[in-house]
Amino acid sequence: MKNILQLLLLTYAAILTNPSLAETTEHTVNLVVSPKQCTALKQGDTCYLDLDVVWNMPSTSDYCLYADQQKLKCWHNVDQGTWQQALTITDNMEIRLTSLHQQTLHTHTIRYAWVHKKNNSKAMRWRMF
């Protein structure tokens, strides 16, 4: 999380010192989501992650953050926000920043991955004893 905040502070400092950069990013929606991927040991296992989200908008308004269809948090009369939460996933998860009226402003997908493929085989395992 510290790295994300440092990156945002450096970006903000660059914008303040470069007026032409400020003009081009004035209408930009920024959504930074970490992690980008969650890896489980086996396919189908639950994957545990600590979600970190940082966002900013060009104008003050009401915004909501969703993980798939679940509302995580809403902010009122702001132009930026942060959110941290422990989550579990078993499939890709879409993180969405929306207006209060649920118009999607920005999305990011957290990929679900695994190390070992699920083995559905009912084959008997041989043992000597």
N, CA, C and O of each residue as an XYZ file, in Angstrom:
516
protein
N       0.828     -1.188      0.000
C       0.000      0.000      0.000
C       0.873      1.252      0.000
O       0.537      2.253     -0.632
N       2.003      1.186      0.719
C       2.898      2.338      0.769
C       3.402      2.687     -0.619
O       3.512      3.863     -0.968
N       3.713      1.652     -1.422
C       4.204      1.896     -2.778
C       3.154      2.591     -3.633
O       3.485      3.471     -4.427
N       1.906      2.208     -3.480
C       0.825      2.824     -4.248
C       0.676      4.284     -3.852
O       0.544      5.157     -4.710
N       0.696      4.545     -2.553
C       0.566      5.925     -2.092
C       1.748      6.765     -2.542
O       1.575      7.925     -2.918
N       2.959      6.192     -2.508
C       4.127      6.917     -2.983
C       3.996      7.233     -4.469
O       4.322      8.339     -4.902
N       3.523      6.272     -5.245
C       3.330      6.482     -6.676
C       2.321      7.598     -6.932
O       2.538      8.455     -7.788
N       1.219      7.583     -6.187
C       0.215      8.631     -6.354
C       0.759      9.998     -5.967
O       0.473     10.991     -6.637
N       1.541     10.059     -4.892
C       2.130     11.334     -4.478
C       3.118     11.846     -5.519
O       3.139     13.039     -5.821
N       3.937     10.949     -6.069
C       4.876     11.358     -7.115
C       4.143     11.834     -8.363
O       4.544     12.820     -8.982
N       3.080     11.143     -8.733
C       2.281     11.554     -9.887
C       1.666     12.921     -9.653
O       1.682     13.776    -10.539
N       1.128     13.128     -8.466
C       0.519     14.416     -8.128
C       1.563     15.529     -8.163
O       1.287     16.623     -8.657
N       2.766     15.255     -7.640
C       3.837     16.253     -7.660
C       4.234     16.580     -9.098
O       4.485     17.741     -9.422
N       4.293     15.566     -9.962
C       4.637     15.797    -11.369
C       3.579     16.650    -12.057
O       3.906     17.505    -12.880
N       2.330     16.423    -11.727
C       1.242     17.207    -12.317
C       1.326     18.659    -11.872
O       1.123     19.570    -12.675
N       1.623     18.877    -10.605
C       1.713     20.242    -10.086
C       2.866     21.013    -10.712
O       2.759     22.222    -10.920
N       3.966     20.332    -11.014
C       5.131     21.015    -11.566
C       5.102     21.107    -13.086
O       5.945     21.788    -13.670
N       4.161     20.446    -13.739
C       4.078     20.464    -15.191
C       2.645     20.800    -15.608
O       1.803     19.906    -15.683
N       2.357     22.083    -15.881
C       0.986     22.485    -16.201
C       0.387     21.762    -17.402
O      -0.809     21.470    -17.394
N       1.175     21.462    -18.435
C       0.605     20.776    -19.599
C       0.177     19.361    -19.229
O      -0.816     18.860    -19.757
N       0.911     18.710    -18.329
C       0.524     17.392    -17.856
C      -0.757     17.478    -17.045
O      -1.608     16.591    -17.127
N      -0.898     18.529    -16.271
C      -2.116     18.719    -15.478
C      -3.328     18.876    -16.383
O      -4.408     18.380    -16.063
N      -3.161     19.562    -17.515
C      -4.283     19.748    -18.434
C      -4.709     18.425    -19.064
O      -5.902     18.183    -19.250
N      -3.742     17.566    -19.394
C      -4.100     16.311    -20.052
C      -4.699     15.309    -19.083
O      -5.484     14.454    -19.495
N      -4.348     15.391    -17.795
C      -4.865     14.419    -16.835
C      -6.048     14.954    -16.051
O      -6.595     14.250    -15.202
N      -6.449     16.173    -16.317
C      -7.536     16.790    -15.564
C      -8.828     15.986    -15.659
O      -9.590     15.934    -14.694
N      -9.084     15.365    -16.792
C     -10.333     14.629    -16.987
C     -10.118     13.111    -16.947
O     -10.920     12.351    -17.488
N      -9.035     12.681    -16.306
C      -8.712     11.266    -16.255
C      -9.254     10.624    -14.987
O      -9.162     11.185    -13.895
N      -9.819      9.439    -15.157
C     -10.266      8.630    -14.027
C      -9.129      7.672    -13.696
O      -8.672      6.929    -14.566
N      -8.670      7.680    -12.458
C      -7.601      6.781    -12.041
C      -8.134      5.783    -11.028
O      -8.769      6.157    -10.041
N      -7.868      4.506    -11.286
C      -8.237      3.431    -10.371
C      -7.041      2.490    -10.283
O      -6.669      1.858    -11.272
N      -6.442      2.399     -9.099
C      -5.299      1.521     -8.882
C      -5.748      0.407     -7.950
O      -6.160      0.662     -6.818
N      -5.665     -0.838     -8.433
C      -6.117     -2.006     -7.672
C      -4.934     -2.938     -7.455
O      -4.169     -3.218     -8.379
N      -4.795     -3.410     -6.233
C      -3.745     -4.356     -5.900
C      -4.339     -5.442     -5.008
O      -5.083     -5.111     -4.084
N      -4.054     -6.692     -5.234
C      -3.152     -7.259     -6.231
C      -3.831     -7.398     -7.585
O      -5.049     -7.258     -7.694
N      -3.046     -7.672     -8.607
C      -3.569     -7.873     -9.959
C      -4.054     -9.311    -10.149
O      -4.902     -9.588    -10.997
N      -3.492    -10.227     -9.335
C      -3.810    -11.648     -9.472
C      -3.806    -12.293     -8.092
O      -3.059    -11.879     -7.206
N      -4.640    -13.302     -7.920
C      -4.670    -14.096     -6.693
C      -4.414    -15.546     -7.094
O      -5.095    -16.075     -7.972
N      -3.437    -16.192     -6.458
C      -3.044    -17.540     -6.847
C      -3.339    -18.535     -5.727
O      -2.847    -18.393     -4.608
N      -4.150    -19.543     -6.049
C      -4.468    -20.627     -5.114
C      -3.540    -21.807     -5.390
O      -2.945    -21.898     -6.464
N      -3.421    -22.700     -4.423
C      -2.553    -23.859     -4.597
C      -3.107    -24.807     -5.659
O      -2.374    -25.250     -6.543
N      -4.413    -25.120     -5.569
C      -5.037    -26.025     -6.539
C      -6.226    -25.338     -7.201
O      -6.878    -24.487     -6.596
N      -6.501    -25.712     -8.437
C      -7.657    -25.192     -9.164
C      -8.926    -25.484     -8.367
O      -9.154    -26.618     -7.945
N      -9.745    -24.460     -8.164
C     -10.984    -24.610     -7.417
C     -10.858    -24.248     -5.951
O     -11.871    -24.036     -5.284
N      -9.628    -24.171     -5.428
C      -9.431    -23.769     -4.037
C      -9.756    -22.290     -3.868
O      -9.672    -21.512     -4.818
N     -10.123    -21.916     -2.665
C     -10.366    -20.513     -2.346
C      -9.035    -19.779     -2.296
O      -8.055    -20.281     -1.746
N      -9.014    -18.591     -2.874
C      -7.826    -17.747     -2.857
C      -8.102    -16.559     -1.938
O      -9.147    -15.917     -2.038
N      -7.166    -16.278     -1.052
C      -7.317    -15.201     -0.073
C      -6.448    -14.027     -0.492
O      -5.282    -14.204     -0.846
N      -7.019    -12.823     -0.450
C      -6.260    -11.639     -0.838
C      -6.631    -10.450      0.039
O      -7.724    -10.381      0.600
N      -5.692     -9.519      0.139
C      -5.931     -8.241      0.805
C      -6.072     -7.195     -0.292
O      -5.082     -6.776     -0.892
N      -7.287     -6.782     -0.547
C      -7.584     -5.834     -1.614
C      -7.212     -4.421     -1.180
O      -7.606     -3.970     -0.104
N      -6.452     -3.725     -2.022
C      -6.123     -2.315     -1.832
C      -6.585     -1.562     -3.071
O      -6.199     -1.906     -4.188
N      -7.404     -0.543     -2.881
C      -7.909      0.260     -3.992
C      -7.658      1.731     -3.685
O      -7.954      2.207     -2.589
N      -7.109      2.444     -4.664
C      -6.929      3.891     -4.581
C      -7.499      4.467     -5.868
O      -7.185      3.980     -6.954
N      -8.331      5.498     -5.761
C      -8.923      6.090     -6.957
C      -9.001      7.608     -6.804
O      -9.014      8.141     -5.694
N      -9.052      8.286     -7.949
C      -9.344      9.723     -7.948
C     -10.077     10.084     -9.228
O      -9.920      9.440    -10.265
N     -10.871     11.121     -9.126
C     -11.725     11.573    -10.222
C     -11.466     13.050    -10.488
O     -10.945     13.753     -9.621
N     -11.823     13.525    -11.673
C     -11.615     14.942    -11.984
C     -12.603     15.873    -11.281
O     -12.361     17.078    -11.211
N     -13.711     15.342    -10.761
C     -14.700     16.219    -10.125
C     -15.267     15.580     -8.859
O     -15.286     14.358     -8.713
N     -15.716     16.419     -7.970
C     -16.330     15.979     -6.719
C     -17.752     15.507     -6.985
O     -18.534     16.195     -7.642
N     -18.080     14.321     -6.465
C     -19.419     13.764     -6.628
C     -19.579     12.595     -5.657
O     -18.807     12.458     -4.708
N     -20.583     11.757     -5.901
C     -20.818     10.552     -5.108
C     -20.387      9.342     -5.935
O     -20.774      9.208     -7.096
N     -19.579      8.457     -5.330
C     -19.034      7.308     -6.038
C     -19.178      6.053     -5.185
O     -19.207      6.123     -3.956
N     -19.269      4.897     -5.859
C     -19.352      3.609     -5.164
C     -18.354      2.628     -5.772
O     -18.054      2.677     -6.965
N     -17.849      1.736     -4.921
C     -16.910      0.702     -5.324
C     -17.586     -0.658     -5.175
O     -18.183     -0.957     -4.140
N     -17.484     -1.479     -6.226
C     -18.100     -2.809     -6.238
C     -17.044     -3.870     -6.516
O     -16.083     -3.634     -7.249
N     -17.238     -5.049     -5.917
C     -16.486     -6.254     -6.264
C     -17.519     -7.206     -6.847
O     -18.360     -7.739     -6.122
N     -17.454     -7.419     -8.167
C     -18.516     -8.104     -8.902
C     -19.828     -7.363     -8.616
O     -19.924     -6.178     -8.932
N     -20.829     -8.006     -8.038
C     -22.105     -7.324     -7.776
C     -22.233     -6.828     -6.336
O     -23.245     -6.227     -5.977
N     -21.214     -7.077     -5.511
C     -21.270     -6.694     -4.101
C     -20.753     -5.269     -3.901
O     -19.632     -4.945     -4.293
N     -21.578     -4.428     -3.288
C     -21.162     -3.061     -2.984
C     -20.196     -3.094     -1.808
O     -20.517     -3.630     -0.748
N     -18.995     -2.510     -2.004
C     -17.997     -2.484     -0.941
C     -18.073     -1.203     -0.126
O     -18.022     -1.235      1.104
N     -18.195     -0.067     -0.824
C     -18.149      1.227     -0.131
C     -18.677      2.308     -1.060
O     -18.478      2.249     -2.274
N     -19.351      3.295     -0.482
C     -19.759      4.491     -1.223
C     -19.173      5.718     -0.533
O     -19.070      5.769      0.692
N     -18.795      6.695     -1.335
C     -18.275      7.960     -0.836
C     -19.193      9.065     -1.327
O     -19.741      8.976     -2.425
N     -19.363     10.095     -0.531
C     -20.252     11.198     -0.887
C     -19.491     12.521     -0.892
O     -18.763     12.850      0.044
N     -19.686     13.271     -1.989
C     -19.117     14.604     -2.145
C     -17.587     14.597     -2.040
O     -17.006     15.398     -1.308
N     -16.943     13.685     -2.777
C     -15.484     13.562     -2.782
C     -14.984     13.398     -4.217
O     -15.768     13.145     -5.132
N     -13.663     13.544     -4.405
C     -13.068     13.291     -5.717
C     -11.964     12.235     -5.650
O     -11.282     11.985     -6.644
N     -11.785     11.608     -4.467
C     -10.793     10.549     -4.325
C     -11.138      9.665     -3.138
O     -11.914     10.049     -2.263
N     -10.549      8.475     -3.122
C     -10.812      7.576     -2.011
C      -9.860      6.399     -2.003
O      -9.180      6.117     -2.989
N      -9.827      5.718     -0.866
C      -9.045      4.494     -0.719
C      -9.909      3.457     -0.022
O     -10.850      3.798      0.694
N      -9.582      2.182     -0.236
C     -10.337      1.103      0.385
C      -9.423     -0.100      0.557
O      -8.662     -0.447     -0.346
N      -9.502     -0.728      1.714
C      -8.760     -1.954      1.989
C      -9.714     -2.964      2.593
O     -10.525     -2.628      3.457
N      -9.614     -4.218      2.131
C     -10.478     -5.261      2.670
C      -9.893     -6.625      2.324
O      -9.348     -6.820      1.238
N     -10.010     -7.562      3.251
C      -9.634     -8.948      2.984
C     -10.796     -9.612      2.252
O     -11.947     -9.498      2.672
N     -10.488    -10.310      1.151
C     -11.511    -10.979      0.346
C     -11.075    -12.398      0.019
O      -9.895    -12.736      0.106
N     -12.042    -13.222     -0.357
C     -11.755    -14.559     -0.877
C     -12.410    -14.676     -2.248
O     -13.518    -14.185     -2.462
N     -11.709    -15.338     -3.179
C     -12.262    -15.530     -4.518
C     -11.997    -16.956     -4.986
O     -11.053    -17.607     -4.538
N     -12.844    -17.428     -5.892
C     -12.647    -18.725     -6.547
C     -12.751    -18.583     -8.066
O     -12.773    -19.578     -8.790
N     -12.814    -17.350     -8.534
C     -12.905    -17.045     -9.960
C     -12.427    -15.606    -10.143
O     -12.222    -14.892     -9.162
N     -12.249    -15.176    -11.395
C     -11.874    -13.786    -11.631
C     -12.877    -12.857    -10.962
O     -14.068    -13.163    -10.894
N     -12.392    -11.716    -10.468
C     -13.265    -10.752     -9.804
C     -13.101     -9.385    -10.464
O     -11.985     -8.913    -10.682
N     -14.239     -8.759    -10.778
C     -14.225     -7.435    -11.389
C     -14.436     -6.374    -10.311
O     -15.411     -6.418     -9.561
N     -13.507     -5.422    -10.247
C     -13.617     -4.275     -9.345
C     -14.098     -3.104    -10.188
O     -13.490     -2.775    -11.207
N     -15.210     -2.463     -9.755
C     -15.791     -1.356    -10.520
C     -15.938     -0.116     -9.652
O     -16.347     -0.195     -8.494
N     -15.600      1.017    -10.226
C     -15.900      2.308     -9.619
C     -17.056      2.893    -10.412
O     -16.975      3.030    -11.633
N     -18.137      3.240     -9.713
C     -19.337      3.725    -10.396
C     -19.766      5.061     -9.826
O     -19.353      5.460     -8.736
N     -20.606      5.744    -10.591
C     -21.293      6.914    -10.058
C     -22.374      6.406     -9.111
O     -22.660      5.210     -9.077
N     -22.963      7.294     -8.358
C     -24.007      6.893     -7.419
C     -25.176      6.226     -8.147
O     -25.890      5.410     -7.565
N     -25.366      6.577     -9.421
C     -26.456      6.015    -10.228
C     -26.011      4.759    -10.978
O     -26.663      4.336    -11.933
N     -24.902      4.166    -10.540
C     -24.352      2.911    -11.048
C     -23.858      2.968    -12.487
O     -23.809      1.940    -13.161
N     -23.497      4.136    -12.961
C     -22.826      4.237    -14.257
C     -21.361      3.859    -14.028
O     -20.676      4.498    -13.229
N     -20.878      2.832    -14.717
C     -19.507      2.368    -14.527
C     -18.531      3.394    -15.082
O     -18.628      3.793    -16.242
N     -17.584      3.819    -14.240
C     -16.589      4.809    -14.624
C     -15.241      4.161    -14.930
O     -14.503      4.630    -15.797
N     -14.926      3.089    -14.220
C     -13.657      2.399    -14.432
C     -13.769      0.982    -13.878
O     -14.427      0.759    -12.862
N     -13.125      0.025    -14.549
C     -13.135     -1.364    -14.072
C     -11.715     -1.925    -14.061
O     -10.833     -1.455    -14.779
N     -11.527     -2.926    -13.238
C     -10.263     -3.663    -13.187
C     -10.589     -5.104    -12.802
O     -11.411     -5.332    -11.914
N      -9.964     -6.068    -13.451
C     -10.211     -7.475    -13.151
C      -9.030     -8.060    -12.394
O      -7.884     -7.968    -12.834
N      -9.330     -8.670    -11.238
C      -8.330     -9.429    -10.496
C      -8.426    -10.863    -11.005
O      -9.477    -11.496    -10.915
N      -7.324    -11.362    -11.535
C      -7.322    -12.702    -12.123
C      -7.172    -13.768    -11.047
O      -6.396    -13.608    -10.105
N      -7.917    -14.851    -11.192
C      -7.797    -16.021    -10.325
C      -6.899    -17.026    -11.035
O      -7.153    -17.385    -12.185
N      -5.855    -17.478    -10.356
C      -4.933    -18.457    -10.941
C      -4.658    -19.552     -9.913
O      -4.969    -19.401     -8.731
N      -4.071    -20.655    -10.377
C      -3.746    -21.758     -9.478
C      -2.432    -22.382     -9.911
O      -1.994    -22.222    -11.050
N      -1.806    -23.102     -8.970
C      -0.524    -23.748     -9.232
C      -0.734    -25.140     -9.813
O      -0.088    -25.503    -10.797
N      -1.635    -25.930     -9.212
C      -1.875    -27.303     -9.655
C      -3.302    -27.450    -10.170
O      -4.250    -26.975     -9.545
N      -3.445    -28.114    -11.318
C      -4.762    -28.339    -11.897
C      -5.556    -29.317    -11.032
O      -4.996    -30.252    -10.460
N      -6.854    -29.090    -10.946
C      -7.742    -29.955    -10.167
C      -7.743    -31.350    -10.779
O      -7.846    -31.503    -11.996
N      -7.629    -32.362     -9.929
C      -7.596    -33.748    -10.397
C      -8.921    -34.409    -10.035
O      -9.164    -34.719     -8.869
N      -9.777    -34.627    -11.030
C     -11.076    -35.260    -10.807
C     -11.022    -36.772    -10.994
O     -12.050    -37.445    -10.927
N      -9.849    -37.295    -11.225
C      -9.707    -38.724    -11.493
C     -10.044    -39.539    -10.250
O      -9.611    -39.220     -9.142
N     -10.818    -40.586    -10.455
C     -11.180    -41.504     -9.374
C     -10.264    -42.731     -9.384
O     -10.575    -43.750     -8.767
N      -9.157    -42.626    -10.075
C      -8.244    -43.765    -10.186
C      -7.733    -44.181     -8.811
O      -7.449    -43.344     -7.954
N      -7.623    -45.493     -8.624
C      -7.132    -46.018     -7.356
C      -5.627    -45.778     -7.274
O      -4.893    -46.030     -8.230
N      -5.193    -45.302     -6.155
C      -3.764    -45.100     -5.952
C      -3.192    -46.395     -5.364
O      -3.742    -46.952     -4.414
N      -2.097    -46.858     -5.934
C      -1.495    -48.117     -5.509
C      -0.558    -47.892     -4.336
O       0.205    -46.927     -4.291
N      -0.643    -48.824     -3.382
C       0.267    -48.819     -2.241
C       0.776    -50.242     -2.032
O       0.096    -51.217     -2.351
N       1.956    -50.333     -1.503
C       2.510    -51.654     -1.197
C       1.875    -52.225      0.059
O       1.581    -53.420      0.101
N       1.655    -51.420      1.071
C       1.096    -51.903      2.334
C      -0.004    -51.005      2.787
O      -0.604    -51.245      3.834
